[in-house]
Amino acid sequence: MQILLDVDFLIQASKNIADSAVLSLCRQKRCQGWVASTSIPAIWQEAGVRNVQSILRDVAVLTPTAHDIDLALGSKKPFTQALATRLVEAAGLDAVVTLAPENFSGLTVEALTPGQLQEKLDAPPEPVEEVRLLDITASYHQILNEVEKEMAETIRSGHFILGPKVSRLEERMADYCQTKYAVGVSSGTDALLIALMALGIGPGDEVITSPYTFFATAGSIIRAGAKPVFVDINDITFNIKPEHIERCITPNTKAIIPVHLYGQCTDMDPVLQLAGKKGLAVIEDAAQAIGSEYKGRPAGSLGDMGCFSFFPAKNLGGFGDGGLVTTNSKELYKQLKIIRVHGSEPKYYHKVIGGNFRLDALQADVVSAKLNFLEDWTEKRRGNAQTYNQLFKDSALTPFVQLPPEVFSRHVYNQYVIRMGSRRDELRTFLNEKRIGCEIYYPIPLHLQDCFKSLSYKGGDFPESEKAARETLALPISHEVDRAQQEYVVQMIHRFFLGE
Ligand SMILES: *Cc1c(COP(=O)(O)O)cnc(C)c1O
């Protein structure tokens, strides 16, 4: 539950913080408390700086925009209550905690006394009625103030393109992925494209990849001017099957792009061995796999380059588009940096043709702030996967749904994908009716997409990919999903297959 703490309540509580039940609930994370920045001077005046600092350790600061203030000023109600109401609504909070709920009468906000809040939190939880596939704003309480700090620095400096914030993120990401270098770019898609360009791959070249992936993997190969050559997947991991690669290698083959789909690494040893033998480059599409590992080594450090995405739905997402390429090669690092700025080196002298592939400093700010939480969130996802596995087993559902196995630890579960026989679409409709978010990644394998007709593939060419596209369904798994929600999901799947 997310609550705004009204200034009258905070003034009283700040005089005896140790005794405040509500502040202690916030400290224990039984609810998420916010204080409007406009309330701080009054609390400071009444209770002194130490007490304000102490409160701010347990609650986050919500800063009204000029527009929020404008609206509150224009309201017929007293300003303080009108602004609190506006903030609760605009930020999607649940209630305001106040000593005088009557001051909020006639306003469209739930106003609770500290006692009523306590009662609400102590009451048995309301039954779950909705589980979203992803709820990005649910993490704002954890990250928003740090994000705001980073973004304010950038806005005040005016340094929006590359610059120190992007460099700092690159260093931290290289460290996180245990590579020597990282280059921030404009998206995960552009990470793939720029990686291909850095290798000099273009017309006449072939690049081997999986047909069961997000469009960008193959789209980037075509945009680089080369030809994607698809190889079917392993039916357990959904990743490219290394045994099938060799027979697809021709004299034109230049690289392999294994995709670490859903957050689990491809079986990389045979891929790397083959690539070494044949002199091919390996670009990891690690867009879904930040923090995943293969035999103790992080995704992005396994091939010649690793490509990451900061799309908001990825495990480490920005407030918009962004991406990153990791590498251990100094040569590739230099190429990537040149191609990122139109091939310019020095400025306005172009030896190669690049593009605008730059990462915004503001996105780097968001990603930097969230990176501090990535390990926590990843462990929470892994815990949620364990919980699902157990719940499915306990509900005798394993004859009906196949659970996602962790073949290579560690799986980071960008998606938790179950698989079943013929009733996938029916189940999806059923779950949507029960207000459970679920999604198909991906309904049409790439070799059957209209835009790739000229590659002359046909239905039946990659039976495992086609089967996976018919049988898989992703369930809500993000770190914000709690056990009660997971129980609801499994209970509804039980109802679908086995009745009440
Ligand atoms: C998301 C994704 C991409 C593309 O990343 P964007 O940042 O959205 O451009 C590429 N490959 C895979 C496997 C992805 O999931």
The ligand as a Gaussian input file, in Angstrom:
#p B3LYP/6-31G(d) Opt

LIG

0 1
 C       14.181000      -6.342000     -26.572000
 C       15.007000      -7.163000     -27.443000
 C       15.819000      -6.603000     -28.446000
 C       15.739000      -5.154000     -28.832000
 O       15.921000      -4.238000     -27.822000
 P       15.286000      -2.780000     -27.969000
 O       15.971000      -2.019000     -26.876000
 O       13.816000      -2.915000     -27.748000
 O       15.619000      -2.239000     -29.294000
 C       16.631000      -7.440000     -29.164000
 N       16.651000      -8.762000     -28.948000
 C       15.884000      -9.343000     -28.019000
 C       15.971000     -10.822000     -27.815000
 C       15.031000      -8.567000     -27.239000
 O       14.250000      -9.154000     -26.334000

